[in-house]
Amino acid sequence: MKQARTQRGLTQAELATLAGVSRKTVNTIENQVYVPSTALALALAAALETTVEALFFLIEEPH
Amino acid sequence: MNAAALEGAAETAVARYDRRRAWYRRWLWIIIPLNLTITILLGCGPALALTLMYHGAGWIGQPWAMPLLLGNVIAVMAGSLVWSSRFYPPKQFYTDAVLAPRSDNLQRMRWRLILFVTAMLGAELAIMTPMWTLFPRLRAGSLPAWLPWLALAAEVLIPALLALMLLVWLLGGLLSGPAALQRAMDDELTHVHRARAMTAGFLVLLGAVIILMATMAFLPNISIEIGLAACAYLGLGAASVRFALLERGAQMAARDD
């Protein structure tokens, strides 16, 4: 998500305002501390003009 | 219309805010103590008057006593908030560049305030427990008339106000102000932290009740009042501390970026 944000030239604070959350929330999502809800993922994707799948994906753990 | 009124009508909202802020900063040294004094007098004045009328603490048993005591303080605080809203910046002032750092600062302040208020509540309980245990006569009204009033203030008003402050901060921390700031203070991550904190508080409360029941089997003389207050504080304290630590952790992660 950080990559998509920087490509758009947005700061965390600007993205947070667009998505209606705090900068802290954006930061914890970018640092993989917090996994957002579907509604917030959709709001972030809309703010970054991309899709949810492009921002969030499952990482397969090695067995 | 005179010249001053014409000038006032022509003043923009931002200019009016700047003028009010300058006035507020100039008289801050007198506004804050005056506000506190008025709050204390209006909040506790009726309690003092009633105590003087009845010369004892018996009136506190009346059904209207608690709503009157707490209602007074809350009404005065609400009035103070409404008055101080004159010094809030106008909508034109709230750009993203202003709101984002303000939201960060308020969230940093929030978890510190929550820990401080929780510690104050703990200190209150620690002071009151020996009073209830060692000086039961204090509650019988056999001491000077002013003493029950002080004890009442310490027992009821202070914990109630501290708990109210905790509630406000746990529910976002902003009762007024721009909608964008309120949303940022009570966003999805805050909801998640609050839910986790409530779970922790509930579990600790259950554990405390179990321990209290077990203790009462061996120590039947233990006061129900102390036991209930301790259980309530442990549950509330656990929830508050958990919330503050979760918020602090998220803030620390954000600072690293």
Interface residues (C-beta under 8 A of the other chain):
Chain A: Q12 A13 E14 A16 T17 G20 V21 S22 R23 K24 T25 N27 T28 E30 N31 V33 Y34 P36 S37 A39 L40
Chain B: D96 A97 L99 A100 P101 S103 D104 Q107 A180 R183 A184 M185 D187 E188 L189 T190 V192 G249 A250 Q251 A253 A254 D256 D257
